[in-house]
Amino acid sequence: MGKMDTAGIGIPGMCPVGTDSLLGISRQQTNPSRWHGEKWRDFAIAIRARGIDLREALATRGIFATDAGGTAYGLPHGVVIARSAAQIADLLKAAQTYRVPVTVRGGGLTTEGESVAFGGVLLDMTGMSRVIAIDATAQQVRTEAGIFWHSLAEELRRDGLDYLSAPLNLTSSVGGTLGVGGIDVNSARLGCSADQALALQVVTPTGEIVECSDKEHPELFRRVILGYGQFGVITEATLRVRPYTPLRMHYFHYDSLRLAIEDLQMLDRNDASDYSGILTIMDCAVNLLVAFDTPEREAVFNSEWLSRLRGYGEFGFALCMLRRYALRPWKLAEAWYLWQRKRDLFPELQRPEYMRDGTMLDRTVVFSRAVWKFWGGRQMVIPDLATSADKFVEAVERGNAVCRRYFPRYTLYCVGIKLRPEHREHYEMSCIPADAEGWAYGCEFEPMVGDAVYSRDHFQSFKNAIYDIGVDLGASYYRFGGMMKGYIRRVFGDALVDRHLAFKRQVDPAMILNRDVIF
Amino acid sequence: MRSVDVVIVGASLSGAAAAKRLVDAGLETIVIERKQLPRHKICSGILSPRGHRFLLENFGPLPPQVLHEPASCRGVTFHFPSMVSMPMDFFGGTTPHLHRKYSDHWAIRQSGAEIHDQTSFVGLQDHGDHLIVSARSRGEPVEYRARLVIGADGPSSLVTRALYPDYPQSIPWFFVCQKFHRIIECPLDPQYFHFWFHPGLGHYTWSHARDGRQIVGVGFKRGDNFARKHRNVVDYLADKHGVRLEPEDDDDEGCGENFGPSLINRYVFGKGNVLITGQAAGFLNMIGEGMSCALHSGAISGEAVVEARLRNRPVQEMYRRMIASEVRRTSDQWNPLKVAFDRPHEADFPAALMALSWRDRAKVMRDIWRFLVLYKEFKWGRQILRAALQRPVLGGYSMQRWL
């Protein structure tokens, strides 16, 4: 066989047709080339000599070939299951020496390939999933970072406690969530999930084990929180927790996105509810969820705020839909879909085993089950926009128009995120837009892919169309890493990105940790 | 016999894109290429902005060695017999002017696949769960055992012929040929690709600058005379546009083109465990740019293999469902309703048309109609119209017409 001549061309250099020649968004390689594997053997020998179990079987590596997004694929050269901070420190020291990329993965629920290893080592954090200590008096928990939120909830529940906020699914990890943000239906009151971190144990890319918080190594703490895994591996976290309460749910139905969002923002501004969010079936059925921890809060809502909401009850909304589709008989398929969806979904949110006296006993389980059952799929494609409160309606309406163009069925999920002034520095170069005051608002645009099959280019075009709105509005994104990283400099500006890059180079000289995610 | 997951036939851009997807997912992939790499490729090299984006996002920054001079192209200029000219900038800004010999070599290397050049595809045998690919490597017979084969070997695809021996006889064939001239004086803007809607010149007539010379190219139905056609165009350019060129150099070149499948939604995607992609499948954008749809369709063929394995579904089913988006993009460009009421191209023809005076607009429309009449003999009109009417009803183009 004539193997190709390796000399000659292919040397990267200055391209006369620069990436900026593509108007709008300057492009870069977002689907990385596989790491070439140089010094892999030496590295493998070195880490095995330190007692690290490195798994190289194809079957093991193949498990991690993609993430929840299913649009980025890559195979690590080897997999290491995380066991301790010391083990990870040894691994990262060797990785610095041999310049081997290390990709860290928690629940693997990234959508843009951020937890996919394009060669090198994949560090599977789910091996570190113990709860270390629960302090009910101080309302704090110390846990290993590879634990899934629902496992943490289970442990906390035994002491009558609950986490503050976490993503609405079962299998995202604590460490991964703290690294990117995390939103919940109570974020409008309690902030994003990363805000509940009080202190972290971090293994830096050069292999030092550092305890950090706002007081201890604050610079590292600020960068690791919402840092997309660039500045260290979170191995343990101390989180603020709260007393567990069952939930009193209310649903209001709208046929207008704008009205529902305005009502959501009105509730948030007035601290009228403990939980609030919007979940839609396309833009036809817009559901505002409102919930309360205590009967007292619910009573205040009923007396002061309920009458101001412009949504319908179930019967009123049914009449509204009847009128709408009577005038648009050609949209009967859409009406049938709405009806089916409502018929299947609503009982799931009120299953008798999770309800008592009209209150929801375990929102983690109820919401997680529903999310996976009704919104999950083999491929999760969820571009998002995060804006200040005043730009949010426009962002959602424009994003909705893009969804209509690309997919027959989709859902929108909108929540507010209460910003903490003391965490302003944590939010730098994150999903929290720089111009947001008081609250930021996020909307996820999720096509209902189901059994349909689309090319990756179709998904990518859809995501680009949503993200272009963000550039236009000066918004931010929750998922700006991996395949969407072409938007980072455009949104955050060169000065800020370069400052973070300088810090990255300082703490990770060989640029080995999660290297294809942001920079 | 070498046993691999996938054999890709053809080390072109579609082959590179397919290889990239397969290698990323950990599938053992061999690309066989008839010629020695880097190999010459007949092509204008003017990539569309969408193709440029694909190259950047998947293979990284383009090295300067993979570009001709001028390194970029700003847009397309349409010329009409009535001497109206319509320059149109690409939506995405300037695009690269690829030197296909080196760009294809660079892309296939970036894909990470194992490459066997000077290895010609001869034939294949389907054994149900695997295929035996016969080839000749430097004159010696060689065989590969593969789970799947991807044919990415261009319009005159040998893989397509192996599956459908009668296919080449069932479609009209064109030849596109180009000659290179040193420039004495050329008023045509070197930043644009120039195209003539002139039925008297040929079915496809173009010119642009490359490495200090001017390309004069013409496409015509198989059987016509290249030298006569070319001389006719050179004389026309001199007479009407004041283009003064030295006699052509002796490195003229040409190749066969399957021009029709994109127009009439008659693509060839293979059967069983053999996928056909790129221009072999019939993808060709309007004004004959095939690279961007070759890249995207090639990538989709690779994705289909990965998805089929993950979902345990037949690969043909996956491929045909996934390729629908690329078929829409490509066939939309030929769809008269889309051209009239949407913007399926990467340059704004309606806006350029509206910028003309009423009189010139009328001339342009008349000239376009006269040009289209040139294609009357192929009887594509009804098929294009049927596809255009299907588009809003089905939300796409009928899969029933695909081979």
Interface residues (C-beta under 8 A of the other chain):
Chain A: M1 G2 K3 M4 D5 T6 G8 I9 G10 I11 P12 G13 M14 C15 P16 V17 T19 D20 S21 L22 L23 G24 R27 Q28 Q29 T30 N31 S33 R34 L58 R61 G62 A65 T66 A72 Y73 G74 L75 F118 R378 P408 A452 V453 Y454 S455 R456 D457 H458 M483 G486
Chain B: K20 R21 V23 D24 A25 G26 Q36 L37 P38 P49 H52 R53 F54 L56 E57 N58 F59 G60 P61 L62 P63 P64 Q65 V66 L67 A71 S72 F91 G92 G93 T94 T95 P96 H97 Y102 H105 W106 I108 R109 Q110 G112 E114 I115 H116 D117 Q118 T119 S137 R138 V142 H296 A299 I300 E303 V306 E307 L310 R311 M318 R321 M322 I323 S325 E326 G395
